[in-house]
């Protein structure tokens, strides 16, 4: 491989609970390709976990170290969840027994949140998720290295603002904050502030890559399809669809903003003095499953579902590399028309 064969990109990883295994698979294929250099990683929720694992794994073991660490994490996460079963029927009986008076909206939402997960998740510590992350990353060592830029985000509960943690600030709490679903977990406290899942304000956060990475090529890895095939009926389906709509809207807004900025730069309506540049976006996205029953729950990290999602991500990244590798550094390849929430007047620039 010659220097001219290599391409440098930044990678932005969406969250989505167990759907993050799709991001793992896509990232695994990107890391496998020796022609791709990663300058920066950004992620939300399970995407933040994938980003941190990849950055940490590359410190000592390079690409193969990152790939091995990602696989180890997802295998251990699945095993840990299998050891934390909880009967939803028993939980329902306990919650209804303890409640006083009519079932309020707040009680209903708390009940639905607990019933949506078939596992016993500690609402305060976020175990077993927290403990598995802690087993795989030495955060003090991660913060001391700067070979790959790293950003994760969370939502400030009090102000409603996005909080970006760069590599020098990333901790176990910061990663857990990025993955803290309000209906399942207590807010994660860092200093004087409390944080929820970062997907409410950026899934994933892209602007750190615009301002802090030198490459203009950003690869977005979307873990789940935007549209739904059927109306949600069960508590799990309802909760997941709420998350999908909420988190997808932030993704689409950032894509629109990038498109607008790039268009203004191309038309020379914004000059270099504005501190912005043309951004070339690329997208690896999960397609709608042909069978709804084949779509694993975001709250159900059993190994069979994880493997299926990983394989889909790997295959999607493999197709993208075959079709678009030589476009990196040249032009945008992201097809925003494929997003059902995207503005119909926005089209990818091809020249």
C-alpha atoms as a printed R data frame, in Angstrom:
    type eleno elety resid chain resno       x       y      z
1   ATOM     1    CA   UNK     A     1   0.000   0.000  0.000
2   ATOM     2    CA   UNK     A     2   1.347   3.420 -0.953
3   ATOM     3    CA   UNK     A     3   0.707   6.695  0.830
4   ATOM     4    CA   UNK     A     4  -1.629   7.738 -1.985
5   ATOM     5    CA   UNK     A     5  -3.808   4.684 -1.304
6   ATOM     6    CA   UNK     A     6  -4.649   5.714  2.267
7   ATOM     7    CA   UNK     A     7  -7.590   7.850  3.338
8   ATOM     8    CA   UNK     A     8  -8.149   9.691  6.629
9   ATOM     9    CA   UNK     A     9 -11.602  10.004  8.159
10  ATOM    10    CA   UNK     A    10 -13.369  10.850 11.379
11  ATOM    11    CA   UNK     A    11 -16.019   8.408 12.560
12  ATOM    12    CA   UNK     A    12 -19.295   9.322 14.293
13  ATOM    13    CA   UNK     A    13 -21.149   6.453 15.983
14  ATOM    14    CA   UNK     A    14 -24.839   6.515 16.840
15  ATOM    15    CA   UNK     A    15 -26.232   4.963 19.988
16  ATOM    16    CA   UNK     A    16 -29.201   2.660 20.295
17  ATOM    17    CA   UNK     A    17 -28.745   0.204 23.127
18  ATOM    18    CA   UNK     A    18 -28.084  -3.309 21.840
19  ATOM    19    CA   UNK     A    19 -28.299  -1.890 18.305
20  ATOM    20    CA   UNK     A    20 -24.830  -0.522 19.044
21  ATOM    21    CA   UNK     A    21 -23.617  -3.957 17.928
22  ATOM    22    CA   UNK     A    22 -24.318  -2.770 14.374
23  ATOM    23    CA   UNK     A    23 -21.865   0.073 15.019
24  ATOM    24    CA   UNK     A    24 -19.375  -2.443 16.377
25  ATOM    25    CA   UNK     A    25 -19.616  -4.506 13.189
26  ATOM    26    CA   UNK     A    26 -19.208  -1.471 10.932
27  ATOM    27    CA   UNK     A    27 -16.296  -0.173 12.969
28  ATOM    28    CA   UNK     A    28 -14.712  -3.634 12.941
29  ATOM    29    CA   UNK     A    29 -14.716  -3.624  9.130
30  ATOM    30    CA   UNK     A    30 -13.295  -0.086  8.976
31  ATOM    31    CA   UNK     A    31 -10.501  -1.019 11.386
32  ATOM    32    CA   UNK     A    32  -9.763  -4.108  9.301
33  ATOM    33    CA   UNK     A    33  -9.065  -1.981  6.212
34  ATOM    34    CA   UNK     A    34  -5.421  -0.884  6.266
35  ATOM    35    CA   UNK     A    35  -6.186   1.925  3.809
36  ATOM    36    CA   UNK     A    36  -8.303   3.804  6.377
37  ATOM    37    CA   UNK     A    37  -6.763   6.027  9.045
38  ATOM    38    CA   UNK     A    38  -9.048   7.292 11.821
39  ATOM    39    CA   UNK     A    39  -8.221  10.767 13.089
40  ATOM    40    CA   UNK     A    40 -11.130  11.198 15.496
41  ATOM    41    CA   UNK     A    41 -14.065   9.301 16.992
42  ATOM    42    CA   UNK     A    42 -17.286  10.628 18.426
43  ATOM    43    CA   UNK     A    43 -20.234   8.709 19.816
44  ATOM    44    CA   UNK     A    44 -23.392   8.690 21.865
45  ATOM    45    CA   UNK     A    45 -24.668   6.023 24.274
46  ATOM    46    CA   UNK     A    46 -23.557   2.611 22.951
47  ATOM    47    CA   UNK     A    47 -21.790   4.549 20.200
48  ATOM    48    CA   UNK     A    48 -19.794   6.328 22.905
49  ATOM    49    CA   UNK     A    49 -18.842   2.950 24.349
50  ATOM    50    CA   UNK     A    50 -17.732   1.703 20.927
51  ATOM    51    CA   UNK     A    51 -15.727   4.877 20.313
52  ATOM    52    CA   UNK     A    52 -13.959   4.698 23.683
53  ATOM    53    CA   UNK     A    53 -13.195   0.990 23.253
54  ATOM    54    CA   UNK     A    54 -11.741   1.564 19.784
55  ATOM    55    CA   UNK     A    55  -9.595   4.499 20.946
56  ATOM    56    CA   UNK     A    56  -8.337   2.575 23.967
57  ATOM    57    CA   UNK     A    57  -7.700  -0.633 22.046
58  ATOM    58    CA   UNK     A    58  -5.627   1.178 19.429
59  ATOM    59    CA   UNK     A    59  -3.303   2.616 22.072
60  ATOM    60    CA   UNK     A    60  -1.341  -0.593 22.587
61  ATOM    61    CA   UNK     A    61  -2.676  -3.118 20.126
62  ATOM    62    CA   UNK     A    62  -3.325  -0.976 17.069
63  ATOM    63    CA   UNK     A    63  -6.203  -1.909 14.804
64  ATOM    64    CA   UNK     A    64  -6.262  -5.551 15.884
65  ATOM    65    CA   UNK     A    65  -6.146  -4.521 19.520
66  ATOM    66    CA   UNK     A    66  -9.209  -2.332 19.010
67  ATOM    67    CA   UNK     A    67 -11.070  -5.082 17.176
68  ATOM    68    CA   UNK     A    68 -10.303  -7.627 19.891
69  ATOM    69    CA   UNK     A    69 -11.356  -5.260 22.679
70  ATOM    70    CA   UNK     A    70 -14.679  -4.466 20.994
71  ATOM    71    CA   UNK     A    71 -15.502  -8.156 20.616
72  ATOM    72    CA   UNK     A    72 -14.504  -8.897 24.197
73  ATOM    73    CA   UNK     A    73 -16.745  -6.123 25.505
74  ATOM    74    CA   UNK     A    74 -19.864  -7.194 23.611
75  ATOM    75    CA   UNK     A    75 -19.398 -10.849 24.536
76  ATOM    76    CA   UNK     A    76 -18.958  -9.972 28.200
77  ATOM    77    CA   UNK     A    77 -21.937  -7.603 28.144
78  ATOM    78    CA   UNK     A    78 -24.175 -10.330 26.774
79  ATOM    79    CA   UNK     A    79 -22.912 -12.783 29.390
80  ATOM    80    CA   UNK     A    80 -23.437 -10.270 32.209
81  ATOM    81    CA   UNK     A    81 -27.024  -9.617 31.135
82  ATOM    82    CA   UNK     A    82 -27.790 -13.323 31.040
83  ATOM    83    CA   UNK     A    83 -26.812 -13.468 34.704
84  ATOM    84    CA   UNK     A    84 -29.209 -10.632 35.638
85  ATOM    85    CA   UNK     A    85 -32.637 -12.065 34.705
86  ATOM    86    CA   UNK     A    86 -35.765 -10.600 36.209
87  ATOM    87    CA   UNK     A    87 -39.354 -11.715 35.851
88  ATOM    88    CA   UNK     A    88 -41.451  -8.937 34.362
89  ATOM    89    CA   UNK     A    89 -44.572 -10.521 35.847
90  ATOM    90    CA   UNK     A    90 -43.030 -10.471 39.331
91  ATOM    91    CA   UNK     A    91 -41.902  -6.881 38.840
92  ATOM    92    CA   UNK     A    92 -45.393  -5.828 37.767
93  ATOM    93    CA   UNK     A    93 -46.905  -7.512 40.813
94  ATOM    94    CA   UNK     A    94 -44.471  -5.747 43.162
95  ATOM    95    CA   UNK     A    95 -44.984  -2.310 41.617
96  ATOM    96    CA   UNK     A    96 -48.773  -2.568 41.668
97  ATOM    97    CA   UNK     A    97 -48.742  -3.841 45.252
98  ATOM    98    CA   UNK     A    98 -46.599  -0.968 46.488
99  ATOM    99    CA   UNK     A    99 -48.439   1.851 44.753
100 ATOM   100    CA   UNK     A   100 -51.015   3.947 46.583
101 ATOM   101    CA   UNK     A   101 -54.159   5.343 44.966
102 ATOM   102    CA   UNK     A   102 -54.829   5.680 41.228
103 ATOM   103    CA   UNK     A   103 -52.107   4.894 38.710
104 ATOM   104    CA   UNK     A   104 -50.670   8.332 37.918
105 ATOM   105    CA   UNK     A   105 -48.985   9.237 34.639
106 ATOM   106    CA   UNK     A   106 -45.623   9.351 36.398
107 ATOM   107    CA   UNK     A   107 -46.152   5.895 37.913
108 ATOM   108    CA   UNK     A   108 -47.240   4.559 34.555
109 ATOM   109    CA   UNK     A   109 -44.096   5.886 32.864
110 ATOM   110    CA   UNK     A   110 -41.875   4.430 35.575
111 ATOM   111    CA   UNK     A   111 -43.691   1.110 35.304
112 ATOM   112    CA   UNK     A   112 -43.391   1.041 31.517
113 ATOM   113    CA   UNK     A   113 -39.708   1.861 31.710
114 ATOM   114    CA   UNK     A   114 -39.036  -1.031 34.045
115 ATOM   115    CA   UNK     A   115 -41.176  -3.453 32.063
116 ATOM   116    CA   UNK     A   116 -39.426  -2.524 28.813
117 ATOM   117    CA   UNK     A   117 -36.283  -4.284 29.928
118 ATOM   118    CA   UNK     A   118 -36.284  -8.051 30.486
119 ATOM   119    CA   UNK     A   119 -33.262  -7.645 32.750
120 ATOM   120    CA   UNK     A   120 -32.584  -6.351 36.222
121 ATOM   121    CA   UNK     A   121 -30.726  -3.094 35.705
122 ATOM   122    CA   UNK     A   122 -29.537  -1.233 38.770
123 ATOM   123    CA   UNK     A   123 -31.032   2.274 38.319
124 ATOM   124    CA   UNK     A   124 -28.332   3.939 40.438
125 ATOM   125    CA   UNK     A   125 -25.128   2.207 39.341
126 ATOM   126    CA   UNK     A   126 -26.254   1.190 35.818
127 ATOM   127    CA   UNK     A   127 -24.882  -2.276 36.456
128 ATOM   128    CA   UNK     A   128 -24.153  -4.584 34.782
129 ATOM   129    CA   UNK     A   129 -23.343  -2.073 32.007
130 ATOM   130    CA   UNK     A   130 -21.021   0.050 34.150
131 ATOM   131    CA   UNK     A   131 -19.007  -2.855 35.501
132 ATOM   132    CA   UNK     A   132 -18.416  -4.362 32.041
133 ATOM   133    CA   UNK     A   133 -17.175  -1.027 30.664
134 ATOM   134    CA   UNK     A   134 -14.913  -0.637 33.685
135 ATOM   135    CA   UNK     A   135 -13.423  -4.094 33.083
136 ATOM   136    CA   UNK     A   136 -12.343  -3.138 29.575
137 ATOM   137    CA   UNK     A   137 -11.037   0.439 29.807
138 ATOM   138    CA   UNK     A   138  -8.419   2.024 32.043
139 ATOM   139    CA   UNK     A   139  -9.760   5.564 31.830
140 ATOM   140    CA   UNK     A   140  -6.724   7.183 33.420
141 ATOM   141    CA   UNK     A   141  -4.573   5.626 30.729
142 ATOM   142    CA   UNK     A   142  -7.090   6.566 28.037
143 ATOM   143    CA   UNK     A   143  -7.095  10.227 29.075
144 ATOM   144    CA   UNK     A   144  -3.284  10.398 29.024
145 ATOM   145    CA   UNK     A   145  -3.072   9.412 25.341
146 ATOM   146    CA   UNK     A   146  -3.929  11.701 22.432
147 ATOM   147    CA   UNK     A   147  -3.213   9.568 19.373
148 ATOM   148    CA   UNK     A   148  -6.885   9.566 18.306
149 ATOM   149    CA   UNK     A   149  -9.233  12.428 19.179
150 ATOM   150    CA   UNK     A   150 -12.254  11.226 21.130
151 ATOM   151    CA   UNK     A   151 -15.555  12.914 22.016
152 ATOM   152    CA   UNK     A   152 -18.698  11.668 23.763
153 ATOM   153    CA   UNK     A   153 -21.778  13.639 24.750
154 ATOM   154    CA   UNK     A   154 -24.455  13.685 27.430
155 ATOM   155    CA   UNK     A   155 -27.512  15.823 28.200
156 ATOM   156    CA   UNK     A   156 -27.373  18.195 31.172
157 ATOM   157    CA   UNK     A   157 -30.591  17.447 33.090
158 ATOM   158    CA   UNK     A   158 -30.769  20.877 34.730
159 ATOM   159    CA   UNK     A   159 -29.994  23.137 31.754
160 ATOM   160    CA   UNK     A   160 -31.051  20.921 28.879
161 ATOM   161    CA   UNK     A   161 -27.730  21.675 27.146
162 ATOM   162    CA   UNK     A   162 -25.416  19.232 25.427
163 ATOM   163    CA   UNK     A   163 -22.205  18.423 27.285
164 ATOM   164    CA   UNK     A   164 -19.245  17.289 25.207
165 ATOM   165    CA   UNK     A   165 -16.481  15.362 26.960
166 ATOM   166    CA   UNK     A   166 -13.206  15.323 25.044
167 ATOM   167    CA   UNK     A   167 -10.521  12.698 25.544
168 ATOM   168    CA   UNK     A   168  -8.890  14.545 28.449
169 ATOM   169    CA   UNK     A   169 -12.219  14.530 30.341
170 ATOM   170    CA   UNK     A   170 -13.615  11.106 29.506
171 ATOM   171    CA   UNK     A   171 -14.295   8.893 32.501
172 ATOM   172    CA   UNK     A   172 -16.428   5.895 33.368
173 ATOM   173    CA   UNK     A   173 -19.092   8.325 34.590
174 ATOM   174    CA   UNK     A   174 -18.985  10.270 31.326
175 ATOM   175    CA   UNK     A   175 -19.537   7.119 29.250
176 ATOM   176    CA   UNK     A   176 -22.363   5.994 31.540
177 ATOM   177    CA   UNK     A   177 -23.922   9.470 31.393
178 ATOM   178    CA   UNK     A   178 -23.969   9.273 27.601
179 ATOM   179    CA   UNK     A   179 -25.913   5.989 27.876
180 ATOM   180    CA   UNK     A   180 -28.216   6.948 30.762
181 ATOM   181    CA   UNK     A   181 -31.812   6.334 29.621
182 ATOM   182    CA   UNK     A   182 -34.067   8.335 32.011
183 ATOM   183    CA   UNK     A   183 -36.819   5.708 32.295
184 ATOM   184    CA   UNK     A   184 -34.329   3.024 33.312
185 ATOM   185    CA   UNK     A   185 -31.600   4.786 35.295
186 ATOM   186    CA   UNK     A   186 -31.011   7.563 37.761
187 ATOM   187    CA   UNK     A   187 -29.128  10.556 36.304
188 ATOM   188    CA   UNK     A   188 -25.352  10.206 36.390
189 ATOM   189    CA   UNK     A   189 -23.744  12.908 38.534
190 ATOM   190    CA   UNK     A   190 -20.434  14.425 37.460
191 ATOM   191    CA   UNK     A   191 -19.312  17.249 39.684
192 ATOM   192    CA   UNK     A   192 -22.327  19.410 40.478
193 ATOM   193    CA   UNK     A   193 -24.351  18.396 37.447
194 ATOM   194    CA   UNK     A   194 -26.556  15.434 36.552
195 ATOM   195    CA   UNK     A   195 -26.685  13.924 33.080
196 ATOM   196    CA   UNK     A   196 -28.932  11.826 30.865
197 ATOM   197    CA   UNK     A   197 -28.419  10.046 27.559
198 ATOM   198    CA   UNK     A   198 -26.653  12.215 24.979
199 ATOM   199    CA   UNK     A   199 -28.980  11.126 22.174
200 ATOM   200    CA   UNK     A   200 -31.528  13.800 23.062
201 ATOM   201    CA   UNK     A   201 -29.236  16.546 21.750
202 ATOM   202    CA   UNK     A   202 -26.864  14.766 19.395
203 ATOM   203    CA   UNK     A   203 -26.919  11.224 18.103
204 ATOM   204    CA   UNK     A   204 -24.032  11.337 17.506
205 ATOM   205    CA   UNK     A   205 -22.468  14.764 18.157
206 ATOM   206    CA   UNK     A   206 -20.851  15.797 14.882
207 ATOM   207    CA   UNK     A   207 -19.771  19.381 15.478
208 ATOM   208    CA   UNK     A   208 -16.678  18.410 17.557
209 ATOM   209    CA   UNK     A   209 -15.358  16.714 14.413
210 ATOM   210    CA   UNK     A   210 -15.954  19.854 12.370
211 ATOM   211    CA   UNK     A   211 -14.090  22.109 14.788
212 ATOM   212    CA   UNK     A   212 -11.422  19.810 16.213
213 ATOM   213    CA   UNK     A   213 -10.445  17.383 13.429
214 ATOM   214    CA   UNK     A   214  -8.437  18.376 10.387
215 ATOM   215    CA   UNK     A   215  -9.981  15.883  7.962
216 ATOM   216    CA   UNK     A   216 -13.101  17.037  6.155
217 ATOM   217    CA   UNK     A   217 -14.413  13.491  5.692
218 ATOM   218    CA   UNK     A   218 -16.856  12.327  8.353
219 ATOM   219    CA   UNK     A   219 -18.203   8.782  8.302
220 ATOM   220    CA   UNK     A   220 -21.537   8.501 10.115
221 ATOM   221    CA   UNK     A   221 -22.528   5.065 11.366
222 ATOM   222    CA   UNK     A   222 -26.291   4.949 11.943
223 ATOM   223    CA   UNK     A   223 -27.279   1.967 14.056
224 ATOM   224    CA   UNK     A   224 -30.974   1.736 13.243
225 ATOM   225    CA   UNK     A   225 -33.441   2.611 10.468
226 ATOM   226    CA   UNK     A   226 -35.379   5.859 10.862
227 ATOM   227    CA   UNK     A   227 -38.771   4.495  9.824
228 ATOM   228    CA   UNK     A   228 -40.997   1.922 11.494
229 ATOM   229    CA   UNK     A   229 -42.786  -0.922  9.737
230 ATOM   230    CA   UNK     A   230 -45.705  -1.137 12.141
231 ATOM   231    CA   UNK     A   231 -47.299   0.792 14.960
232 ATOM   232    CA   UNK     A   232 -45.812  -0.023 18.379
233 ATOM   233    CA   UNK     A   233 -48.105  -2.067 20.617
234 ATOM   234    CA   UNK     A   234 -46.165  -3.452 23.567
235 ATOM   235    CA   UNK     A   235 -44.428  -1.338 26.248
236 ATOM   236    CA   UNK     A   236 -41.059  -2.328 24.792
237 ATOM   237    CA   UNK     A   237 -42.061  -1.372 21.244
238 ATOM   238    CA   UNK     A   238 -43.596   1.904 22.422
239 ATOM   239    CA   UNK     A   239 -40.543   2.910 24.410
240 ATOM   240    CA   UNK     A   240 -38.154   1.986 21.610
241 ATOM   241    CA   UNK     A   241 -40.164   3.941 19.021
242 ATOM   242    CA   UNK     A   242 -40.147   7.037 21.262
243 ATOM   243    CA   UNK     A   243 -36.359   6.759 21.478
244 ATOM   244    CA   UNK     A   244 -36.041   6.205 17.717
245 ATOM   245    CA   UNK     A   245 -38.050   9.303 16.808
246 ATOM   246    CA   UNK     A   246 -36.360  11.482 19.427
247 ATOM   247    CA   UNK     A   247 -32.820  10.394 18.699
248 ATOM   248    CA   UNK     A   248 -33.241  10.270 14.907
249 ATOM   249    CA   UNK     A   249 -34.468  13.866 14.850
250 ATOM   250    CA   UNK     A   250 -31.219  15.106 16.389
251 ATOM   251    CA   UNK     A   251 -29.232  13.163 13.803
252 ATOM   252    CA   UNK     A   252 -31.234  14.609 10.910
253 ATOM   253    CA   UNK     A   253 -30.920  18.167 12.264
254 ATOM   254    CA   UNK     A   254 -27.137  17.882 12.407
255 ATOM   255    CA   UNK     A   255 -27.033  16.438  8.896
256 ATOM   256    CA   UNK     A   256 -29.116  19.354  7.656
257 ATOM   257    CA   UNK     A   257 -26.801  21.817  9.376
258 ATOM   258    CA   UNK     A   258 -23.733  20.219  7.792
259 ATOM   259    CA   UNK     A   259 -25.375  20.245  4.384
260 ATOM   260    CA   UNK     A   260 -26.256  23.920  4.747
261 ATOM   261    CA   UNK     A   261 -22.741  24.876  5.843
262 ATOM   262    CA   UNK     A   262 -21.150  22.902  3.013
263 ATOM   263    CA   UNK     A   263 -23.520  24.460  0.492
264 ATOM   264    CA   UNK     A   264 -22.701  27.979  1.678
265 ATOM   265    CA   UNK     A   265 -18.970  27.237  1.537
266 ATOM   266    CA   UNK     A   266 -19.284  25.784 -1.962
267 ATOM   267    CA   UNK     A   267 -21.243  28.823 -3.137
268 ATOM   268    CA   UNK     A   268 -18.617  31.074 -1.475
269 ATOM   269    CA   UNK     A   269 -21.230  32.707  0.727
270 ATOM   270    CA   UNK     A   270 -19.054  31.831  3.711
271 ATOM   271    CA   UNK     A   271 -15.327  32.448  3.493
272 ATOM   272    CA   UNK     A   272 -12.393  30.894  5.364
273 ATOM   273    CA   UNK     A   273 -12.476  33.743  7.874
274 ATOM   274    CA   UNK     A   274 -15.693  32.248  9.298
275 ATOM   275    CA   UNK     A   275 -13.721  29.284 10.604
276 ATOM   276    CA   UNK     A   276 -15.750  26.665  8.706
277 ATOM   277    CA   UNK     A   277 -14.920  24.434  5.753
278 ATOM   278    CA   UNK     A   278 -16.639  22.160  3.308
279 ATOM   279    CA   UNK     A   279 -17.520  18.873  5.013
280 ATOM   280    CA   UNK     A   280 -17.771  15.639  3.078
281 ATOM   281    CA   UNK     A   281 -20.206  13.246  4.734
282 ATOM   282    CA   UNK     A   282 -20.418   9.495  4.290
283 ATOM   283    CA   UNK     A   283 -23.040   7.187  5.756
284 ATOM   284    CA   UNK     A   284 -23.197   3.543  6.749
285 ATOM   285    CA   UNK     A   285 -26.763   2.903  7.878
286 ATOM   286    CA   UNK     A   286 -28.821  -0.007  9.096
287 ATOM   287    CA   UNK     A   287 -31.586  -0.862  6.686
288 ATOM   288    CA   UNK     A   288 -35.119  -1.747  7.689
289 ATOM   289    CA   UNK     A   289 -35.387  -5.382  8.616
290 ATOM   290    CA   UNK     A   290 -37.577  -7.308  6.114
291 ATOM   291    CA   UNK     A   291 -39.267  -9.021  9.030
292 ATOM   292    CA   UNK     A   292 -40.167  -7.104 12.180
293 ATOM   293    CA   UNK     A   293 -39.687 -10.251 14.230
294 ATOM   294    CA   UNK     A   294 -36.088 -10.347 12.990
295 ATOM   295    CA   UNK     A   295 -35.339  -6.950 14.514
296 ATOM   296    CA   UNK     A   296 -33.755  -7.373 17.972
297 ATOM   297    CA   UNK     A   297 -34.792  -5.218 20.881
298 ATOM   298    CA   UNK     A   298 -32.525  -2.332 21.820
299 ATOM   299    CA   UNK     A   299 -32.953  -3.462 25.405
300 ATOM   300    CA   UNK     A   300 -32.236  -7.115 24.735
301 ATOM   301    CA   UNK     A   301 -28.491  -7.816 24.361
302 ATOM   302    CA   UNK     A   302 -28.668 -11.586 23.926
303 ATOM   303    CA   UNK     A   303 -25.696 -12.907 21.987
304 ATOM   304    CA   UNK     A   304 -27.713 -14.133 19.008
305 ATOM   305    CA   UNK     A   305 -29.171 -10.657 18.460
306 ATOM   306    CA   UNK     A   306 -25.793  -9.020 19.000
307 ATOM   307    CA   UNK     A   307 -24.129 -11.317 16.451
308 ATOM   308    CA   UNK     A   308 -26.874 -10.638 13.926
309 ATOM   309    CA   UNK     A   309 -26.500  -6.885 14.352
310 ATOM   310    CA   UNK     A   310 -22.708  -7.088 14.227
311 ATOM   311    CA   UNK     A   311 -22.823  -9.030 10.967
312 ATOM   312    CA   UNK     A   312 -25.215  -6.501  9.449
313 ATOM   313    CA   UNK     A   313 -22.891  -3.673 10.412
314 ATOM   314    CA   UNK     A   314 -19.835  -5.453  9.022
315 ATOM   315    CA   UNK     A   315 -21.577  -6.227  5.737
316 ATOM   316    CA   UNK     A   316 -22.909  -2.661  5.397
317 ATOM   317    CA   UNK     A   317 -19.418  -1.240  5.938
318 ATOM   318    CA   UNK     A   318 -17.968  -3.723  3.458
319 ATOM   319    CA   UNK     A   319 -20.464  -2.568  0.807
320 ATOM   320    CA   UNK     A   320 -19.692   1.072  1.531
321 ATOM   321    CA   UNK     A   321 -15.947   0.513  1.181
322 ATOM   322    CA   UNK     A   322 -16.427  -1.296 -2.127
323 ATOM   323    CA   UNK     A   323 -18.636   1.472 -3.503
324 ATOM   324    CA   UNK     A   324 -17.237   4.645 -1.962
325 ATOM   325    CA   UNK     A   325 -13.640   4.258 -0.777
326 ATOM   326    CA   UNK     A   326 -12.214   6.314 -3.647
327 ATOM   327    CA   UNK     A   327 -14.748   9.088 -2.968
328 ATOM   328    CA   UNK     A   328 -13.132   9.790  0.405
329 ATOM   329    CA   UNK     A   329 -11.309  13.087  0.113
330 ATOM   330    CA   UNK     A   330 -13.205  13.884 -3.078
331 ATOM   331    CA   UNK     A   331 -16.933  14.186 -2.534
332 ATOM   332    CA   UNK     A   332 -19.890  13.522 -0.258
333 ATOM   333    CA   UNK     A   333 -21.444  10.080 -0.628
334 ATOM   334    CA   UNK     A   334 -24.165  10.244  2.062
335 ATOM   335    CA   UNK     A   335 -27.610   9.935  0.511
336 ATOM   336    CA   UNK     A   336 -29.805  12.060  2.752
337 ATOM   337    CA   UNK     A   337 -32.828  11.119  0.657
338 ATOM   338    CA   UNK     A   338 -32.651   7.676  2.295
339 ATOM   339    CA   UNK     A   339 -33.611   9.244  5.634
340 ATOM   340    CA   UNK     A   340 -37.393   9.387  5.927
341 ATOM   341    CA   UNK     A   341 -37.139  12.395  8.246
342 ATOM   342    CA   UNK     A   342 -34.749  14.292  5.975
343 ATOM   343    CA   UNK     A   343 -35.832  17.393  4.107
344 ATOM   344    CA   UNK     A   344 -36.819  16.427  0.534
345 ATOM   345    CA   UNK     A   345 -34.962  19.366 -0.961
346 ATOM   346    CA   UNK     A   346 -31.599  18.246  0.457
347 ATOM   347    CA   UNK     A   347 -29.649  16.059 -1.949
348 ATOM   348    CA   UNK     A   348 -26.107  14.764 -1.856
349 ATOM   349    CA   UNK     A   349 -23.614  16.768 -3.873
350 ATOM   350    CA   UNK     A   350 -22.018  14.612 -6.538
351 ATOM   351    CA   UNK     A   351 -19.659  15.998 -9.130
